[in-house]
């Protein structure tokens, strides 16, 4: 069996962008979580992949969500990433700037891109859940991405 500490360290050598995934349950209560396990899957149909661990707060709400928004964070939004990555029960939307779409899902202001999705498929894989979403709408804004590498935030630098 692989040492999980060593595996986590090796995984950290892959630079990723940072996203905040937002949902709302049947009662309209909003949830959000920072996700860097995010990847494009297919252009036709337009599919996107992300995952959550078993210990994720409100995991059941995410498993039951039929639609969600993936907000790709810009370089000046580290505070947004940190806010949604924190453990525990609290209002994650209290300290950020956002609006709501017609489905009542939070749209993080000033992000680089947004993917409005509906649930396509959910599968269990080890200690995580894999979510495939079908993209219904996209939005883009100018700016630079927030990058996560070697367990820390980085800025993208052109060569």
C-alpha positions as CSV (number, residue, x, y, z in Angstrom):
1,X,0.0,0.0,0.0
2,X,1.2,3.5,-0.8
3,X,2.0,6.0,1.9
4,X,-0.9,8.5,1.8
5,X,1.4,11.3,2.9
6,X,3.8,10.7,0.1
7,X,1.0,10.3,-2.4
8,X,-0.5,13.6,-1.3
9,X,2.9,15.2,-1.7
10,X,3.3,13.8,-5.2
11,X,-0.2,14.9,-6.2
12,X,0.7,18.4,-5.1
13,X,3.3,18.6,-7.9
14,X,0.5,18.9,-10.4
15,X,-0.5,22.6,-10.8
16,X,-4.2,23.2,-10.9
17,X,-6.6,26.0,-11.2
18,X,-9.1,26.6,-8.3
19,X,-12.9,26.5,-8.6
20,X,-15.8,27.1,-6.3
21,X,-18.7,24.8,-6.9
22,X,-22.1,26.1,-5.8
23,X,-25.5,24.3,-5.3
24,X,-28.8,24.9,-3.6
25,X,-31.0,22.2,-2.0
26,X,-34.7,21.8,-2.4
27,X,-35.4,24.4,0.3
28,X,-33.1,26.9,-1.4
29,X,-30.2,26.6,1.1
30,X,-27.0,27.3,-0.6
31,X,-23.8,25.3,-0.3
32,X,-20.3,25.9,-1.8
33,X,-17.0,24.1,-1.8
34,X,-13.5,24.8,-3.2
35,X,-12.6,22.2,-5.8
36,X,-9.3,21.8,-7.7
37,X,-10.1,18.2,-8.9
38,X,-11.7,19.7,-12.0
39,X,-11.3,18.6,-15.6
40,X,-12.9,18.8,-19.0
41,X,-14.1,15.5,-20.3
42,X,-15.9,15.8,-23.6
43,X,-16.9,18.5,-26.1
44,X,-19.9,16.5,-27.5
45,X,-21.7,16.2,-25.3
46,X,-20.1,19.0,-23.2
47,X,-19.1,17.2,-20.0
48,X,-17.0,18.3,-17.0
49,X,-15.6,16.2,-14.1
50,X,-15.0,17.0,-10.5
51,X,-14.7,15.1,-7.2
52,X,-15.4,15.3,-3.5
53,X,-14.0,13.3,-0.7
54,X,-16.1,11.4,1.8
55,X,-15.4,13.9,4.6
56,X,-16.7,16.9,2.6
57,X,-19.1,19.1,4.5
58,X,-22.7,18.7,3.2
59,X,-21.7,15.8,1.0
60,X,-25.3,14.5,0.8
61,X,-26.5,17.9,-0.5
62,X,-23.9,17.7,-3.3
63,X,-24.8,14.1,-4.1
64,X,-28.5,15.1,-4.4
65,X,-28.0,18.3,-6.4
66,X,-29.4,18.1,-9.9
67,X,-27.7,21.3,-11.1
68,X,-24.7,23.4,-10.0
69,X,-22.3,26.1,-11.1
70,X,-18.5,25.8,-11.3
71,X,-16.9,29.2,-10.8
72,X,-13.2,29.3,-12.0
73,X,-11.4,31.7,-9.6
74,X,-9.1,34.5,-10.7
75,X,-5.7,35.4,-9.2
76,X,-7.2,38.0,-6.8
77,X,-9.7,35.5,-5.3
78,X,-7.5,33.5,-2.8
79,X,-9.8,34.7,0.0
80,X,-12.8,33.1,-1.8
81,X,-11.0,29.8,-2.2
82,X,-9.9,29.9,1.5
83,X,-13.5,30.7,2.6
84,X,-15.1,27.8,0.8
85,X,-12.3,25.4,1.7
86,X,-12.8,25.9,5.5
87,X,-14.3,23.0,7.5
88,X,-17.4,23.3,9.6
89,X,-20.9,24.6,9.4
90,X,-21.1,28.4,8.7
91,X,-22.5,30.7,6.1
92,X,-19.8,30.5,3.4
93,X,-21.6,33.2,1.3
94,X,-21.6,35.9,4.0
95,X,-18.1,37.2,3.1
96,X,-18.1,37.0,-0.7
97,X,-19.6,38.9,-3.5
98,X,-22.1,36.9,-5.6
99,X,-25.4,37.0,-7.5
100,X,-27.9,34.3,-8.1
101,X,-28.9,32.7,-11.4
102,X,-32.5,31.9,-12.3
103,X,-32.2,28.5,-10.5
104,X,-31.0,30.2,-7.2
105,X,-27.4,29.1,-7.6
106,X,-24.6,31.4,-6.5
107,X,-22.5,33.0,-9.2
108,X,-19.2,34.2,-7.7
109,X,-18.5,37.7,-8.9
110,X,-15.3,38.5,-10.8
111,X,-14.4,34.9,-11.6
112,X,-12.7,33.9,-14.9
113,X,-15.3,31.5,-16.1
114,X,-18.5,29.8,-15.1
115,X,-19.9,26.5,-16.1
116,X,-23.7,26.0,-15.5
117,X,-24.2,22.3,-15.3
118,X,-26.8,19.6,-14.6
119,X,-26.0,16.2,-13.1
120,X,-25.0,13.7,-15.8
121,X,-23.6,10.9,-13.6
122,X,-22.2,10.3,-10.1
123,X,-19.9,7.3,-9.3
124,X,-18.0,6.2,-6.2
125,X,-14.2,5.8,-6.5
126,X,-12.2,4.9,-3.4
127,X,-12.7,7.6,-0.7
128,X,-14.2,10.1,-3.2
129,X,-17.2,10.7,-5.3
130,X,-16.8,11.5,-9.1
131,X,-19.3,13.9,-10.6
132,X,-19.9,14.2,-14.3
133,X,-21.8,17.3,-15.3
134,X,-23.3,18.3,-18.6
135,X,-22.6,21.9,-19.3
136,X,-25.6,24.0,-20.3
137,X,-24.2,27.5,-20.3
138,X,-20.7,29.1,-20.1
139,X,-19.4,32.6,-19.2
140,X,-15.9,34.0,-19.5
141,X,-14.2,37.1,-18.1
142,X,-10.7,38.5,-18.7
143,X,-8.0,38.0,-16.0
144,X,-5.4,35.6,-14.7
145,X,-6.1,32.3,-12.9
146,X,-5.6,31.4,-9.3
147,X,-3.1,28.5,-9.3
148,X,-2.5,25.9,-6.6
149,X,0.8,24.0,-6.7
150,X,2.9,22.2,-4.0
151,X,0.2,22.9,-1.3
152,X,0.2,26.7,-1.9
153,X,-1.2,29.4,-4.1
154,X,0.8,30.6,-7.1
155,X,0.5,33.3,-9.7
156,X,0.8,32.4,-13.4
157,X,3.8,34.0,-15.0
158,X,4.3,34.2,-18.8
159,X,7.7,33.2,-20.1
